Amino acid sequence: MSLIGKEIQPFKASAYNSGNGEFIEITDENIKGQWSVVCFYPADFTFVCPTELEDLQNHYAELKKLGVEVYSVSTDTHFTHKAWHDHSDAISKLEYIMIGDPSQKISRGFDVLDEEAGLAQRGTFIIDPDGVVQAAEINADGIGRDASTLVGKIKAAQYVRNNPGEVCPAKWEEGSETLKPSLDLVGKI
């Protein structure tokens, strides 16, 4: 089932705010009202996961400039997130919010829960200010993601939102030409 074009489901969870070292409560309402990236990963204290989360941190400042907030989510608790943050060189660099999902409700709501393992799959979601999913990527457990691809996707999603009637072609970059779908373009691209 595709979540593209659908509003995220309501949730409430405890989280670790890596930026200030505090425990906080997060709901779906925190994600709405701004552009958001929600990045699911299988588990804390693992192997591929810290490389992905550190890569996401390396792009965090650029994402913030675009008005994007980042949330990572695993089925671990917020306490485990803090312990990992306190003991991992890669994770100690994080400044974004790490949501605990031990109930697995959020992972189910985004359709990334591996029911047999009880762990989230590697899912990345770009969510617009209305809480609607605009892009999704889900990778097999052994395939790490590249956060650099998020910046271009977010710029395209923001452009399309701000310019109704225009769409961004493959490999679109900010400032380059877009398309205006019409009968005149059919069969000419």
C-alpha positions as CSV (number, residue, x, y, z in Angstrom):
1,M,0.0,0.0,0.0
2,S,1.5,3.3,-1.0
3,L,1.5,6.2,1.5
4,I,2.3,8.8,-1.2
5,G,-0.3,11.6,-1.1
6,K,-1.8,10.3,2.2
7,E,-1.7,12.1,5.6
8,I,0.4,10.5,8.3
9,Q,-1.5,8.6,11.0
10,P,-1.9,10.1,14.5
11,F,0.8,9.0,17.0
12,K,2.3,10.0,20.4
13,A,5.7,8.8,21.5
14,S,8.6,9.6,23.8
15,A,11.8,10.8,22.1
16,Y,15.4,11.8,22.8
17,N,16.2,15.3,21.6
18,S,19.9,14.9,20.6
19,G,20.2,18.6,20.2
20,N,19.7,19.5,23.8
21,G,19.9,16.1,25.6
22,E,16.4,16.1,26.9
23,F,13.5,13.6,26.8
24,I,10.4,15.0,25.0
25,E,7.1,13.9,23.8
26,I,6.4,13.9,20.0
27,T,3.1,13.6,18.2
28,D,2.1,13.7,14.5
29,E,1.2,17.3,15.2
30,N,4.9,18.1,15.7
31,I,5.6,16.9,12.2
32,K,2.9,19.0,10.6
33,G,3.4,22.7,9.9
34,Q,6.8,22.3,8.4
35,W,8.7,20.0,6.0
36,S,9.9,16.9,7.7
37,V,12.0,13.9,7.0
38,V,11.2,10.8,9.0
39,C,13.9,8.2,8.9
40,F,13.1,4.7,10.2
41,Y,16.0,2.2,11.0
42,P,16.0,-1.3,12.5
43,A,17.8,-0.8,15.8
44,D,20.3,1.1,18.0
45,F,23.8,-0.3,18.6
46,T,23.9,-2.0,15.2
47,F,26.2,-1.6,12.1
48,V,24.6,0.0,9.1
49,C,22.3,2.2,11.2
50,P,24.9,4.5,12.7
51,T,26.5,5.2,9.3
52,E,23.1,6.2,7.9
53,L,22.2,8.4,10.9
54,E,25.6,10.1,10.9
55,D,25.2,10.7,7.1
56,L,21.8,12.3,7.8
57,Q,23.4,14.5,10.4
58,N,26.1,15.6,7.9
59,H,23.2,17.0,5.8
60,Y,21.2,18.4,8.7
61,A,22.3,22.0,8.4
62,E,21.4,22.1,4.7
63,L,18.0,20.5,5.4
64,K,17.3,23.0,8.2
65,K,18.1,25.8,5.7
66,L,15.3,24.4,3.6
67,G,12.9,24.5,6.6
68,V,13.1,20.8,7.2
69,E,13.1,19.0,10.5
70,V,14.5,15.5,10.8
71,Y,13.2,12.7,13.0
72,S,14.8,9.2,13.3
73,V,12.6,6.3,14.5
74,S,13.3,2.8,15.6
75,T,11.4,0.4,17.8
76,D,13.9,1.0,20.6
77,T,13.0,3.2,23.5
78,H,14.0,6.8,24.0
79,F,16.3,5.6,26.9
80,T,18.2,3.4,24.5
81,H,18.5,6.3,22.1
82,K,20.2,8.3,24.8
83,A,22.5,5.5,25.8
84,W,23.5,5.0,22.1
85,H,24.0,8.8,21.8
86,D,26.2,8.8,24.9
87,H,28.4,5.8,23.7
88,S,28.8,6.0,20.0
89,D,31.1,8.4,18.2
90,A,28.8,8.5,15.1
91,I,25.5,8.9,17.1
92,S,27.0,11.5,19.5
93,K,27.1,13.9,16.6
94,L,23.4,13.9,16.1
95,E,21.4,17.1,16.7
96,Y,17.9,15.9,15.6
97,I,15.2,14.1,17.4
98,M,15.3,10.3,17.9
99,I,11.8,8.9,18.4
100,G,11.3,5.6,20.4
101,D,8.6,3.3,19.0
102,P,8.6,0.3,21.3
103,S,4.8,-0.1,20.7
104,Q,5.6,-0.3,17.0
105,K,2.5,1.9,16.2
106,I,4.5,4.5,14.3
107,S,6.3,1.8,12.3
108,R,3.0,0.2,11.4
109,G,1.5,3.5,10.5
110,F,4.2,4.1,8.0
111,D,4.0,0.5,6.8
112,V,7.7,-0.3,7.5
113,L,7.4,-2.8,10.4
114,D,9.0,-6.2,9.9
115,E,6.4,-8.1,11.9
116,E,8.5,-11.2,12.3
117,A,11.6,-9.3,13.6
118,G,9.6,-6.6,15.4
119,L,11.9,-4.0,13.9
120,A,11.4,-1.1,11.5
121,Q,12.7,-1.4,8.0
122,R,15.0,1.3,6.5
123,G,12.3,3.7,5.4
124,T,12.7,7.4,4.6
125,F,9.7,9.7,4.2
126,I,9.4,13.3,3.1
127,I,6.4,14.9,4.6
128,D,4.9,18.3,3.6
129,P,3.6,20.9,6.1
130,D,0.1,19.4,5.8
131,G,1.4,16.1,7.1
132,V,1.1,14.5,3.7
133,V,3.8,12.0,2.4
134,Q,5.4,13.4,-0.7
135,A,8.2,10.8,-1.2
136,A,9.2,7.5,0.3
137,E,12.1,5.1,0.0
138,I,12.3,1.7,1.7
139,N,15.5,-0.3,1.5
140,A,16.3,-3.9,2.4
141,D,18.1,-4.3,5.8
142,G,21.6,-4.6,4.3
143,I,21.4,-1.6,2.0
144,G,22.3,1.7,3.6
145,R,20.8,5.0,2.4
146,D,22.4,8.2,1.0
147,A,21.1,11.3,2.7
148,S,22.4,13.5,-0.1
149,T,19.5,12.5,-2.3
150,L,17.0,14.0,0.2
151,V,18.1,17.6,-0.5
152,G,17.2,17.4,-4.2
153,K,13.9,15.6,-3.6
154,I,12.9,18.1,-1.0
155,K,13.7,21.1,-3.3
156,A,11.6,19.5,-6.0
157,A,8.7,18.8,-3.7
158,Q,8.8,22.4,-2.4
159,Y,9.0,23.7,-5.9
160,V,6.0,21.7,-7.1
161,R,4.0,22.7,-4.0
162,N,4.8,26.4,-4.6
163,N,4.2,26.3,-8.3
164,P,0.9,24.5,-9.1
165,G,0.7,23.2,-12.6
166,E,4.4,22.6,-12.9
167,V,6.4,19.3,-12.4
168,C,10.1,18.5,-12.1
169,P,11.6,16.2,-14.6
170,A,14.2,13.5,-13.9
171,K,17.5,14.9,-12.4
172,W,15.9,18.3,-11.9
173,E,18.0,20.8,-10.1
174,E,17.0,24.0,-8.5
175,G,16.9,26.8,-11.1
176,S,16.6,24.4,-14.1
177,E,13.5,24.1,-16.3
178,T,10.4,22.4,-15.2
179,L,7.5,21.0,-17.3
180,K,3.9,22.2,-17.5
181,P,1.9,19.0,-18.4
182,S,-0.4,19.6,-21.3
183,L,-1.8,18.0,-24.4
184,D,1.0,19.8,-26.4
185,L,3.7,17.8,-24.6
186,V,2.2,14.3,-25.2
187,G,4.7,12.3,-27.2
188,K,7.2,15.1,-27.6
189,I,9.5,14.4,-24.6
